[in-house]
Amino acid sequence: MPSVLFVAWALWCLGSIVTGAMKGPMALDWALHGTTVFCALGFLITGLMFIGYDSIRPRPGLGGYMLLVPLLCFVAASWCDFLAGLTRWAIGWQPNFNPSIKFMFLAGGVQNGVSFLLFSGIYFAIDHWLQAGEQRAKVRAAEAAAQQAQLQMLRYQINPHFLFNALNAIRAMILENPSRAREITTELSEFLRYSLDGCGTESTVDAEIAAIENYLAIQRIRFEHKLEVTLVVDPAARPCTVPCFLIHPLVENAVKYGMDTSPLPLRLEIRVAHQEGDLIVRVSNTGRLVPAPESHGTGTGLRNVGQRLALTFPGRHTLSLVERNGWVHAEIRVNAPQPPLAPAS
């Protein structure tokens, strides 16, 4: 703000000097001696006015401004003219100094008060622009914090759901096959290590696939020959950033509902590709699409996937779930450009 004020008064002084030069030597001499002193004092006085404006928080209403600002500008301009005349006389740039009511209040207070009012308008315009920018920044920060909190909440809703199913599988295997129960426990431990220590609100496709492979290792031990898995991941898709545990609910639903509706063995296909700037994740399983009234689930997994996509990729994502030719296909498509590769060392 001080730099803007200085530039404004400097331009004011320059304009007066140019105008004086066009009118003749006497006008130029007055501009060089009289206007420069007035502008220097004006800069100081308006600076004090701006400090006063800045100290008024909260701002008064429009009515308060219409009374306060013109009155303050009138008084400030009157004093500026009085001090400018006194200064010019004191340093010998003015032969005499006889201030009058007409000089101070008409020439100074009214005429130059308009100039001070203009500078005040510039201050309030800039202050409003800065305050609006700060408010927008605060709103964006609040929205980002709320979004991160919501994403974290949705993620925590997924983890207990998977943990419940995994513990049920371990419980079923403890007496029947203790060695396999130990294997499932190991796979669960690796999965939870990623969930609790290695995954924030965001992850990469590569890390997500590693976690899914741990999950599928548990399910292969649990279902043995009843589950056949095909996993195809485009190398270009692996570094793409996605919300943590975005893909897992689709895989979990495919196993859960596929086991209920598909001829055995259940065939599960997971394909991840990166095409023309779009990340495409398709999870397919044999079986049929179970209508909501017939489903024994809560629908939390798929609903959370949709909510997290809307939060992370607003307006640039699709989520579809269709049944076709004995297969159920869940597909996520988001506009997610591949990050640049790190330079070779």
N, C-alpha and C positions, 0 to 999 in steps of 0.2 A: 504493500500500500504506500509506504513513503516514496518509493521510486516512481510510482504512478503520479503521486502528488507533485514531486519535483519536476517530472517531465511536463506536466500540465502547466505549472507556473513558468517554466522555462519557455514553453511555446507561447504563453501569454506575453511574456516579456519580449520575446523575439518579434511577435506580431506587432506590439506597440512600437518597437524600434523601427521596423520596416514601414509602418504607417507614418511615423514621424519623419522618416527620411523622404517619403513621398510628398510631405507637406512643406518641407523647407528646413533650413538650418536651425531655426529657433525651436521648431517642433522636435527636430532630431535631438537637439541638446537637452530638451526637457525629458524626452523619452530615455536618453542615456542616463541622466542624473535622477530624474524623478521616478520613472517607472521601475528602474532596477531596485531602488530602495523599497518602493511599495511592494514589488513582487517578492523580495527577500523577506520582508515582514509578513506578507500574506502567506508565504510558505510556512513560516513558523506558527502563525496564528491558526491557520487551517489544520496544521498538524496537531495542535492542542485541541482543536474542535473534534478532530477525528478520534483522538484518544478519549475525549468525553463521550462521543457517540458509542465508541467500542465498550465503554464501561456501563452503558445502559443495557442491562440484561435482566429480565426479558424485555424485548422491544415494546414500546407503547403502541397503541393502535394508530390508525390513520389520523384520527382527530388530534391525538397528542402530537404527532409529527407536524401537522399543519399549523399548530400553535407554537411549538417549541423551536422548530428549525428556522422559520423566517425571522423570529425574534432574535435568536442567537446569531444569525447571519447579519442582521441589521446592527446589533451591538458590536460584533467582531469587525465589520467593515468600518464602522465609525472609529473605533480605536485604532484600526490599521491606518486609516487616513491621518488621524491625529499623530500617531507615533512616526509615520513616514515624514510628515511635515517637520516635526520636532527634530528628527534625525538629520534631515537635509539642512536645516538651519544650524544644527550643532556642528556639522562637519564643513560648513561654509558653502554648501551647494545651493543655498537659498538665502537671499539677503535679509529677510525678516520672517517672523512667524507670529501671526496674530489670528489664532483659531477663532472661529465664530460658530454660532449654532447652525447657521446656514451651511457653512463649509463642512462641519462634521456630520450633520444629520441629512442634508440633502445630497451634497456631492459624495460624501463618504457613506453614510448609512444606507441611503436609498439606491443611488446609482451603482456603487460598488457592491452593495449588498446582493444585487442580482448575480454578480460574479461569484460571490461566496456561496450563494444558493446553488449555482450551477456546480461548483466543486462538491458541495454536499450531496447533490444528486449523483455525481460520479461515485462518491464514496458508497452511498447506499446501494447503487447498482452493482458495484464490485462486491460489496459485502454480501448482498443477496445471492450473487452467483457463487461465491465461495461457500456460504452456508448451505446452499442447495447441493453443491458438490459434496460437502461433508455428509449431508443427510443421505444422499444417494449412496455414498460409500458405506455408511453405517447400515443402511437397509440391505445393501448387497452382502455385507459381512454377517448380518443377522440371518439373512436367507441362507447363506452358505453354511452357517453354524447349524441352523435348523435342518437343512438338508443332510448334513453329515450325521446329525443325531438320529434322524429318521432312518438313514441307511444303516447305521449301526444297530438300531432297534430291530430293523427287519432282518439283519444278519443274525442277531441273537435269537430270533424266532426260529431260524432254520436249524441252528446247531443242536438244540435239545431234541428236535424232531428226529434228526439222524441218529443222535446218541441213543434215543429210546429204541429205535429199530436194531441198532448194532448190539446193544446190551441184551435184547431179546434173543438175537442170534447166538450170542455167547452162552446165555443161559441154556438154550436148547442143546448146545453141543457139549456142555461140561461133562455130563454123565455118559453121553453117547460116544464121544470121541474127545478126550481131554487134550490130546496133542493138537488137534485142529482148533479147539477152543483157545489154546495158547497162541496159535497163529493168528486167529481173528483178533485176539487182544493186542498183539504186536501191530497189526495193520491199523487197528483203531487208535493205538497210541501214536503212530506216525501221522494219522489223519488229524488228530486233536492237536498235535504239536504244530502242524501247519495252521490250524484254525486259531489257536490261542497265541502263538508266538510269531508266526511268519506271515500273517495276513492282516492287514489293516482294513480300511474301507475299500481299498482298491487292490487289484492284483493283476497279473498278466495271464494271458491264455495258457502259456506254458505251465505256470504254477497251478492254475485251475485244473488242467489236464492231469498233472501229477497227483493232485488230491483225489480226483475222480478215479484214477487208476488204483489208489489205495482203497477207495470205497468198493470198486469192482472186485478187487482181490478178496475182500471180506465176503462179497456176495457169491463169488465163485466157490469159495470154501463152503459156504452155507448151502448153495443149490447144486453144486457139482455139475453133472452133465445136463442139468435142466436149463442152464444158461449159456448161450453162445454170444460173444461180444466181438464186434468189429469196430476198431477205433482208427480213424484216419484224420490226421491233423496236418493242414497246410503249413509248411515252415514259415511262410510269410505272415501267418496269423499268430504265431506263438508270442511275439513281443507286444501285441496289441493289449491295451489296458482295458480292463472290465471291472465292474464291482465284484468284490470278493464273494465267492459262492453263488455266482449268477447261474452257472451252468449246472451245478450239482442238483438242484431241485428237479430239473427236467429229467436227469438220469434216474434219480430216485423214484420219481413218478412212473417212469417207463418200466422199471423193474417191479415196482409195487403193483401197478394195475395190469401190466403185461402178464405177470404170473397168475392173475385171476382170470384173464380173458383170452390168453393165447394158447394154442396147442403147444405142447412141450416137445422139444426144448424151445424156450423163449429166445428169439433172436433180437439182439439189440445192436443198433448201429449208431455210432457217434461220429459225425463228420463236421469238421471246422475248416472253413476256407476264408480266404481274403481276396475279394474280387472287386476291382475298380473302386477302391476306397471303402468298400462295405465289408464288415465282418459278418460272416454267416455261420451260425451254429445250428445244426439240425440233429435232433435226437429222435430216432425212429425205433419202434418196437412192433413186433407182431402182436395181433390182438385187435381189440375194438375199443372205441372211445366210450367210456362209461359216462352216461348222463349224470348230472349232479344229484338227482333224487336217489339214484341207485348206488352212488359212491359212498363208501364207508369213511372216506377221508374228510378233512376239514377244508381242503382247497387252499390252505395257507401257502404251500410251496409255489404254485403257479401264480397266485395273486401277488405274492411278494416279488416274484420275478418281474411282473408287469409294473408294479409300483417302483421298483428300483430302476428299471429301464426309464420310466417317465422322469425320475429324479435326476438320473445321470445323463441321459441322452434325450432331453425334451425336444419333441418335434422331429427327431431323426432316428426313429426306431420303429420296428414292427415286431409283434409277437403273435404267432398263429399256432393253432392246434387243430389238425384235421385228421380224418380217417379216410384211407384210400386203399382199395385192393388188399384188405386184410392187414394193413399196417396203420399205425398211428404215428403221425409226424408232428413234432413240436419244433418250431423254427424261430430263432431270434435273428433279426437282421438289423444291424446298426451301422450308421455312417461313422466309421472309426478309421481314419487314415493310419497307415502303418508308420510307426515312429522311425526316424532315420537310424541307420545302422551306426554303431560306434566305430570310429576310425581304427584301422588296424594298427597295433603297436609295433 
